[in-house]
Amino acid sequence: MNKNLLLPQIPYGTKDFLPRDARRKRAVENALAALFARWGYDEVVTPTFEYLETITVGVSADLVQSLFKFFDKNNAILALRPDMTTPIARVAATRFRESAPPLRLFYLTNVFRQEQAQAGRQCEFYQAGVELLGAGGPAADAEVVALAVAALLEAGLTNFQIGLGQVAFINGVMAESGLTPDEQHRVKQCMVSRDLVGLGEILAGSALSADTQRLIREIPLLHGGEQVVNEAYRLVNNAASRAALDNLADIRRLLVSYGVERYVTFDLGLIRDFDYYTGMVFEGYTPGLGFPLCGGGRYDNLVAAFGAGCPATGFAMGIERILLALERQGLIPTEAPGGVYVAWSEGALAAAIATADRLRRSGQTVELALEAGPRAAAEEARAAKGYARLMYCDGDVAQD
């Protein structure tokens, strides 16, 4: 190829996966697909774009602004999917209406958001995830958290932590605080972004008592082990927040049964950036990565928006973020040379084709040279291409 040619640019926030990275991406995806299937989840594939009114169900106003939108030939507004939870809620409500619950579904796909590109996140990025629909108790929530832990382990990570929160805990505090709806929204946005300075400014400008301000300021700091739930229980008196804490305690007891409790801590200030969450929420973090690997939670009202009431819970994990974490932690195994390069002398193409076919049928990776050449040139090509073995066909004879 002519290196002096002007290379065409790709759109902002997109990337090419070259062979090595594509292999690593596919290996993680295949491992996750096999894991999800072992847990009884079935794969679904939904359209890359849907009608705007479908995509925006349960989506925050901020996320609506990040959608890629366009018109079809009938001037209907379409949008590229920004996540997979809403499309799967639509599928569950419309295509599985008669199925006996619970419904376990998984996906491996790309999603799209117009936002500031960063390490591990582009405007087009890849996710794997599961949705468990039709089960409303802590057993379902514990299953998806345990499966998220299993998925991170299956991908090759060993040092990570799941932060577990409960939307109803914060909603209970907000409801009895006396904050206006606008103030509540701004407070929650500060919690989403972990903006403690902004949170303090909002509270200082409110009419809340000093005790209530102190309580709300403490919420983002309530993270750790079982003692955090006990401490929070003493801080709040409203029934909704206390019921949320009881729910988290129930989930943790089940996570002990799964044997994954060492990966899970409580994070009562956790609020995710989707409006559809109604209960337990969680995010997964690993050292050296300043953003979550995965996240999810309970969303009991979203499926009902499509005409079929159904409790639901699930999670999504970022494939690029997992690959970045593996690379930064030195956990990507060195690729040992493998495969066979089959080359041939003049007149020996038929023998080379037969040799390549025999090796491929035995399960080996084989590249066949497309032009005749001497053995020395074939050896140079094998080394340059990274194959472990050369088979050279001279006449009817194939030799290592």
Sequence and secondary structure as in RCSB ss.txt:
>XXXX:A:sequence
MNKNLLLPQIPYGTKDFLPRDARRKRAVENALAALFARWGYDEVVTPTFEYLETITVGVSADLVQSLFKFFDKNN
AILALRPDMTTPIARVAATRFRESAPPLRLFYLTNVFRQEQAQAGRQCEFYQAGVELLGAGGPAADAEVVALAVA
ALLEAGLTNFQIGLGQVAFINGVMAESGLTPDEQHRVKQCMVSRDLVGLGEILAGSALSADTQRLIREIPLLHGG
EQVVNEAYRLVNNAASRAALDNLADIRRLLVSYGVERYVTFDLGLIRDFDYYTGMVFEGYTPGLGFPLCGGGRYD
NLVAAFGAGCPATGFAMGIERILLALERQGLIPTEAPGGVYVAWSEGALAAAIATADRLRRSGQTVELALEAGPR
AAAEEARAAKGYARLMYCDGDVAQD
>XXXX:A:secstr
  TTS      TT     HHHHHHHHHHHHHHHHHHHHTT EE    SEEEHHHHTTT  HHHHTT  EEE TT 
 EEEE S SHHHHHHHHHHHSTTS S EEEEEEEEEE  S  BTTB SEEEEEEEEEES  SHHHHHHHHHHHHH
HHHHHT  S EEEEEEHHHHHHHHHHHT  HHHHHHHHHHHHTT HHHHHHHHHTS   HHHHHHHHHGGG EES
HHHHHHHHHH   HHHHHHHHHHHHHHHHHHHHT GGGEEEETT   S TT  SEEEEEE TT SS SEEEEE T
TTGGGGT    EEEEEEEHHHHHHHHHHTT S     EEEEEEE TT HHHHHHHHHHHHHTT  EEE SS   H
HHHHHHHHHHTEEEEEEEETTEEE 
